[in-house]
Amino acid sequence: MGRNPVVGRQGPAYHQATIPAEADAPLLSVKQIRSEIGHAETMRRTLRALGLRHHQQVVELKNTASARGMLFKVRHLIDVTPAGGK
């Protein structure tokens, strides 16, 4: 039996989102890509504070230091992209 090729692509290092700097993107589009089930209560509260209530939900946030801190905490549960300028 060979080794499972998926084994190397597990864990938060593989799934973590990259959060752009404030100068690069004033607005961020945040999508929840993994469930909060099985994670710490503090992570669940952080997702709620970001406005993410459901799996696959997308919200737009201002790129501030406090928002980036919350995004960093749950970076393995979300996908972050620069939002279109509105």
C-alpha positions in Angstrom: 0.0 0.0 0.0 1.3 3.4 -0.9 0.9 6.5 1.2 -2.2 8.6 0.9 -1.4 11.7 -1.1 -3.9 13.8 0.8 -2.1 13.4 4.1 0.2 16.3 3.3 -2.7 18.6 2.6 -4.3 18.6 6.0 -4.4 21.0 9.0 -4.6 24.7 9.4 -1.4 25.5 7.6 -2.9 24.2 4.3 -6.4 25.7 4.8 -5.4 29.1 6.2 -6.6 32.3 4.4 -4.2 35.1 3.5 -5.4 38.4 4.8 -4.4 41.4 2.7 -3.0 44.6 4.3 -5.2 47.6 4.7 -3.4 49.6 2.0 -3.9 46.7 -0.5 -7.7 46.4 -0.1 -10.0 48.7 1.8 -12.9 46.2 1.7 -12.7 42.5 2.2 -15.1 39.8 1.0 -15.1 37.0 3.6 -16.7 33.6 3.0 -17.0 30.8 5.6 -15.8 27.7 3.9 -15.6 25.3 6.9 -18.1 24.7 9.7 -17.8 26.0 13.2 -18.9 22.6 14.6 -16.2 21.0 16.6 -14.3 24.2 17.2 -13.8 26.3 20.3 -16.6 28.5 21.5 -14.3 31.6 21.1 -14.0 30.8 17.4 -17.8 30.4 17.1 -18.2 33.8 18.7 -15.6 35.4 16.5 -17.4 34.1 13.4 -20.7 35.6 14.7 -19.0 38.9 15.4 -17.8 38.9 11.8 -21.4 38.5 10.7 -20.9 34.9 9.5 -23.9 32.8 10.7 -24.0 30.0 8.1 -21.6 27.8 6.1 -20.9 29.3 2.6 -22.2 32.7 3.7 -20.3 35.8 2.3 -20.0 39.1 4.1 -18.1 42.3 3.2 -16.0 44.0 5.9 -13.9 47.1 6.2 -10.2 46.2 6.4 -9.4 47.4 9.9 -6.9 46.2 12.4 -9.7 44.8 14.7 -11.3 42.9 11.7 -7.9 41.5 10.6 -7.3 40.3 14.2 -10.6 38.4 14.2 -10.0 37.0 10.7 -6.5 35.8 11.8 -8.1 33.9 14.6 -10.5 31.9 12.3 -8.3 31.9 9.2 -8.6 28.2 8.8 -12.4 28.4 8.6 -12.7 31.3 6.0 -11.7 32.4 2.6 -10.7 36.1 2.2 -10.6 38.1 -1.0 -10.4 41.8 -1.8 -14.0 43.1 -2.4 -14.9 45.1 -5.4 -14.8 48.8 -4.7 -18.2 50.1 -3.8 
